[in-house]
Amino acid sequence: MTDAAILAENEPATGPDLTHQIRESILAAEFAPHQRLIEADISERYGASRAAVRTALLQLASEGLVERLPNRGARVRAITVDEAIEIVEVRIGLETLCARKAAENLTEADARELRALRSDIEDAVSNGNLVEYSRLNQELDRRIRDLSRHGTATQLLERLRAQSARHQFRLPFHPGRASQSAPEHIAIIDAILTKDPDAAEAATRAHLSGIVNVLRALD
């Protein structure tokens, strides 16, 4: 490792980088719902100043991941199933738009990447690797957002994803869900690969409607 790399590795987290690190820790369940986020502890954990931690927590509160408690600091906000369902209902409008745009914007290089992702999804399901399947689902969502080239929809979806990430991660582990959702994801990919915006929209809507039904069952 070079001297520059060592310095970068040991450099305290600040600003957007710190916000990103705390956000990812929350999404990875390193902090539990309702867990208090004590500024001194977070400052030590990430090597950041108390002021930087306070700013990051305020940003995460505006995203709905953290809630501020009067005279008690902050804690991880717990998203109810009802809220998660509402979030998916909003996502339907945004993700169907992104799927349409992705089908319209697809290049041959994009198509090669999507075909590889399609194969990886099929392999993960056939091997029963649900953790990898969950990761690939998130990768597919991100790839479609990128292909859409729709900045506003992408920003809104990333914020909604952060709020409902815990529920999303649980879905592939719901009995029978992976065998049902995998063909839905394949249908979305195939519609984009054939550059059919209407089919991409319909497949995305069907998939997200299925998520709403599963969330209701989880309640």
C-alpha positions as CSV (number, residue, x, y, z in Angstrom):
1,M,0.0,0.0,0.0
2,T,1.4,3.5,-0.9
3,D,1.9,6.2,1.7
4,A,-1.0,8.1,0.1
5,A,-3.3,5.1,0.4
6,I,-2.3,4.7,4.1
7,L,-3.0,8.3,4.8
8,A,-6.4,8.1,3.0
9,E,-7.3,5.0,5.0
10,N,-6.6,6.6,8.3
11,E,-8.1,10.0,7.5
12,P,-11.1,10.8,9.7
13,A,-14.5,10.6,8.0
14,T,-16.1,14.0,7.3
15,G,-19.1,15.5,5.6
16,P,-20.8,13.4,2.9
17,D,-18.4,10.5,3.4
18,L,-19.4,10.3,7.1
19,T,-23.1,10.5,6.3
20,H,-22.6,7.7,3.7
21,Q,-20.8,5.5,6.2
22,I,-23.4,5.9,8.9
23,R,-26.2,5.4,6.4
24,E,-24.6,2.1,5.1
25,S,-24.1,0.9,8.7
26,I,-27.8,1.4,9.3
27,L,-28.8,-0.3,6.1
28,A,-26.6,-3.2,7.0
29,A,-28.3,-3.5,10.4
30,E,-25.1,-2.7,12.3
31,F,-27.4,-0.3,14.2
32,A,-30.8,-1.7,15.2
33,P,-34.2,0.0,14.9
34,H,-34.7,2.4,17.9
35,Q,-31.0,2.1,18.9
36,R,-29.7,5.4,20.2
37,L,-27.0,7.0,18.2
38,I,-24.7,8.6,20.7
39,E,-22.5,11.3,19.2
40,A,-19.5,10.5,21.3
41,D,-19.6,6.8,20.4
42,I,-20.1,7.5,16.7
43,S,-17.3,10.1,16.7
44,E,-14.9,7.5,18.1
45,R,-16.2,4.7,15.8
46,Y,-15.6,6.7,12.6
47,G,-12.8,9.0,13.7
48,A,-14.9,12.1,13.1
49,S,-15.5,15.3,15.0
50,R,-18.7,15.7,17.1
51,A,-19.7,18.5,14.8
52,A,-19.4,16.3,11.8
53,V,-21.4,13.5,13.5
54,R,-24.1,16.0,14.4
55,T,-24.3,17.3,10.8
56,A,-24.5,13.7,9.4
57,L,-27.3,12.7,11.8
58,L,-29.3,15.8,10.8
59,Q,-28.9,14.8,7.2
60,L,-30.0,11.2,7.9
61,A,-32.9,12.6,9.9
62,S,-34.0,14.5,6.8
63,E,-33.9,11.2,4.9
64,G,-36.1,9.4,7.4
65,L,-33.4,7.0,8.6
66,V,-32.8,8.7,11.9
67,E,-35.2,10.5,14.3
68,R,-34.3,13.3,16.7
69,L,-35.5,12.9,20.3
70,P,-36.0,16.1,22.4
71,N,-33.2,16.3,24.9
72,R,-32.1,12.7,24.1
73,G,-30.1,13.0,20.9
74,A,-31.0,10.7,18.0
75,R,-31.9,7.1,17.3
76,V,-32.4,4.8,14.3
77,R,-35.9,5.2,13.0
78,A,-38.0,2.0,12.8
79,I,-40.1,1.8,9.6
80,T,-43.4,0.0,10.1
81,V,-44.8,-2.4,7.5
82,D,-47.6,0.1,6.7
83,E,-45.0,2.7,5.9
84,A,-42.9,0.2,3.9
85,I,-46.1,-0.6,1.8
86,E,-46.7,3.1,1.2
87,I,-43.1,3.5,0.1
88,V,-43.4,0.7,-2.4
89,E,-46.6,2.2,-3.8
90,V,-44.7,5.4,-4.4
91,R,-41.8,3.5,-5.9
92,I,-44.2,1.9,-8.5
93,G,-44.6,5.3,-10.3
94,L,-40.9,6.1,-10.2
95,E,-39.5,2.6,-11.0
96,T,-41.9,2.0,-13.9
97,L,-40.6,5.4,-15.3
98,C,-37.0,4.3,-14.9
99,A,-37.7,0.9,-16.5
100,R,-39.3,2.7,-19.5
101,K,-36.3,5.0,-19.8
102,A,-33.9,2.2,-19.4
103,A,-35.5,0.3,-22.3
104,E,-35.3,3.4,-24.5
105,N,-31.7,4.3,-23.6
106,L,-30.2,0.8,-23.8
107,T,-26.8,0.4,-25.6
108,E,-25.1,-2.8,-26.6
109,A,-22.6,-2.4,-23.8
110,D,-25.5,-2.0,-21.3
111,A,-27.2,-5.1,-22.8
112,R,-24.1,-7.2,-22.2
113,E,-24.0,-6.1,-18.5
114,L,-27.7,-6.9,-18.1
115,R,-27.3,-10.3,-19.7
116,A,-24.5,-11.1,-17.2
117,L,-26.6,-9.9,-14.3
118,R,-29.5,-12.0,-15.6
119,S,-27.3,-15.1,-15.5
120,D,-26.0,-14.3,-12.0
121,I,-29.6,-14.0,-10.7
122,E,-30.6,-17.3,-12.2
123,D,-27.5,-19.0,-10.7
124,A,-28.1,-17.5,-7.2
125,V,-31.7,-18.8,-7.1
126,S,-30.8,-22.2,-8.5
127,N,-28.1,-22.6,-5.9
128,G,-30.3,-21.4,-3.1
129,N,-28.0,-18.5,-2.3
130,L,-30.6,-16.0,-1.0
131,V,-28.0,-13.6,0.4
132,E,-26.4,-13.2,-3.0
133,Y,-29.8,-13.1,-4.6
134,S,-30.8,-10.2,-2.4
135,R,-27.6,-8.4,-3.3
136,L,-28.2,-8.9,-7.0
137,N,-31.7,-7.6,-6.7
138,Q,-30.3,-4.4,-5.3
139,E,-27.7,-4.3,-8.1
140,L,-30.4,-4.7,-10.7
141,D,-32.4,-1.8,-9.2
142,R,-29.3,0.4,-9.2
143,R,-28.5,-0.6,-12.8
144,I,-32.0,0.3,-14.0
145,R,-31.8,3.6,-12.3
146,D,-28.5,4.3,-14.0
147,L,-29.7,3.2,-17.4
148,S,-32.8,5.5,-17.0
149,R,-30.5,8.6,-16.8
150,H,-33.3,10.3,-14.9
151,G,-31.6,12.2,-12.1
152,T,-34.7,13.2,-10.2
153,A,-36.3,9.8,-10.1
154,T,-32.9,8.3,-9.1
155,Q,-32.5,10.6,-6.2
156,L,-36.0,10.0,-4.9
157,L,-35.7,6.2,-5.3
158,E,-32.4,6.1,-3.4
159,R,-34.0,8.0,-0.6
160,L,-36.9,5.7,-0.5
161,R,-34.6,2.6,-0.7
162,A,-32.8,3.8,2.4
163,Q,-36.0,4.0,4.4
164,S,-37.3,0.6,3.4
165,A,-34.0,-1.3,3.1
166,R,-34.6,-3.6,6.1
167,H,-37.9,-4.8,4.8
168,Q,-36.5,-5.2,1.3
169,F,-33.7,-7.4,2.6
170,R,-36.2,-9.7,4.3
171,L,-38.3,-10.3,1.2
172,P,-36.1,-12.9,-0.5
173,F,-36.2,-15.0,2.7
174,H,-40.0,-15.2,2.8
175,P,-41.0,-18.8,2.0
176,G,-41.3,-19.2,-1.8
177,R,-40.6,-15.6,-2.5
178,A,-37.3,-16.1,-4.4
179,S,-38.9,-18.6,-6.8
180,Q,-41.6,-16.1,-7.5
181,S,-39.6,-12.9,-7.7
182,A,-36.7,-14.3,-9.8
183,P,-38.9,-14.8,-12.9
184,E,-40.3,-11.3,-12.3
185,H,-36.8,-9.8,-12.3
186,I,-36.0,-11.8,-15.4
187,A,-39.1,-10.5,-17.1
188,I,-38.0,-6.9,-16.4
189,I,-34.5,-7.6,-17.7
190,D,-35.8,-9.2,-20.9
191,A,-38.2,-6.4,-21.6
192,I,-35.4,-3.9,-21.3
193,L,-33.1,-6.1,-23.5
194,T,-35.8,-6.1,-26.2
195,K,-36.1,-2.3,-25.8
196,D,-39.8,-2.5,-25.2
197,P,-40.8,0.3,-22.8
198,D,-44.4,-0.8,-22.4
199,A,-43.3,-4.4,-21.4
200,A,-40.6,-3.0,-19.1
201,E,-43.2,-0.8,-17.3
202,A,-45.7,-3.7,-17.0
203,A,-43.2,-6.1,-15.7
204,T,-41.9,-3.6,-13.1
205,R,-45.4,-2.8,-12.0
206,A,-46.3,-6.5,-11.6
207,H,-43.1,-7.1,-9.6
208,L,-43.7,-4.2,-7.2
209,S,-47.3,-5.1,-6.7
210,G,-46.2,-8.5,-5.6
211,I,-43.9,-6.9,-3.1
212,V,-46.9,-5.1,-1.6
213,N,-48.7,-8.4,-1.2
214,V,-45.7,-10.0,0.5
215,L,-45.3,-7.1,2.9
216,R,-48.9,-7.4,3.9
217,A,-48.3,-11.1,4.6
218,L,-45.3,-10.2,6.7
219,D,-47.4,-7.9,8.8
